[in-house]
Amino acid sequence: MKTMRSVDGKRIWRTTDEKASQLYQDGEANYATKEEWKKEVRDVNKNPNDDADHYTGPKHNKPSKAQKRQMRKTL
């Protein structure tokens, strides 16, 4: 996969290697970095607070077998 940018610079997209080389040879597009594509296309609709929406509260771990065995010894 390659990242391509249109000659006028308005559009950026990902495409196969073969199609990218053909677009470049025809002069229809230039190569671009994947970071540009991530910033302009992939992460546009991503909300930076998405992780905060999934908070489920405090985590309660179950005791391991060793912890259970230790509790039985102390009782």
KOLMARNU-6508 format. One line per 2 residues: for each residue z, x, y of C-alpha. Coordinates in nm, 3 decimals, always signed. Each point is the difference from the previous one (the first is absolute). Example, Ala and Ser with C-alpha at 12.3 -4.5 7.8 and 13.67 -1.06 7.14 Angstrom:
residues 2
+0.780,+1.230,-0.450  -0.066,+0.137,+0.344 .
This chain:
residues 75
+0.000,+0.000,+0.000  -0.088,+0.115,+0.349 .
+0.096,-0.132,+0.341  -0.288,-0.073,+0.234 .
-0.020,-0.086,+0.372  -0.301,-0.171,+0.154 .
-0.206,+0.204,+0.245  +0.121,-0.211,+0.294 .
+0.361,+0.055,-0.117  +0.092,-0.368,-0.015 .
+0.032,-0.040,-0.376  +0.179,+0.207,-0.266 .
-0.006,-0.067,-0.375  +0.039,+0.153,-0.346 .
-0.299,+0.032,-0.234  -0.119,+0.182,-0.313 .
-0.110,+0.364,+0.015  -0.365,-0.084,-0.071 .
-0.024,-0.270,+0.265  +0.184,+0.220,+0.252 .
-0.246,+0.286,-0.044  -0.294,-0.241,+0.037 .
+0.145,-0.153,+0.320  +0.058,+0.350,+0.141 .
-0.353,+0.116,-0.083  -0.151,-0.314,+0.156 .
+0.203,+0.060,+0.318  +0.174,-0.337,-0.021 .
+0.356,+0.134,-0.029  +0.212,+0.315,+0.022 .
+0.287,+0.116,-0.215  +0.353,-0.076,+0.120 .
+0.346,+0.097,-0.119  +0.203,-0.225,-0.224 .
+0.284,+0.012,+0.254  -0.226,-0.168,+0.256 .
-0.078,-0.277,-0.248  +0.369,-0.047,-0.082 .
+0.095,-0.023,+0.366  -0.285,-0.227,+0.113 .
-0.067,-0.221,-0.303  +0.259,+0.007,-0.276 .
+0.322,-0.004,+0.202  -0.114,-0.235,+0.280 .
+0.161,-0.314,-0.146  +0.301,+0.176,-0.149 .
+0.334,-0.094,+0.156  +0.229,+0.304,+0.039 .
+0.306,-0.220,-0.073  -0.125,-0.118,-0.340 .
+0.270,+0.199,-0.178  +0.274,-0.178,+0.195 .
-0.128,-0.340,-0.120  +0.066,+0.091,-0.365 .
+0.371,+0.078,+0.033  +0.186,-0.161,-0.288 .
+0.357,+0.092,+0.093  +0.239,+0.257,-0.141 .
-0.087,+0.150,-0.335  +0.245,-0.042,-0.285 .
-0.046,+0.250,-0.279  +0.117,-0.078,-0.350 .
+0.233,+0.259,-0.148  -0.158,+0.241,-0.246 .
+0.117,+0.040,-0.359  +0.195,+0.310,+0.096 .
+0.172,-0.185,+0.286  +0.091,-0.290,-0.233 .
+0.137,+0.243,-0.257  +0.209,+0.173,+0.268 .
+0.140,-0.335,+0.120  +0.104,-0.089,-0.358 .
+0.182,+0.333,-0.035  +0.199,-0.047,+0.317 .
+0.120,-0.352,-0.092 .
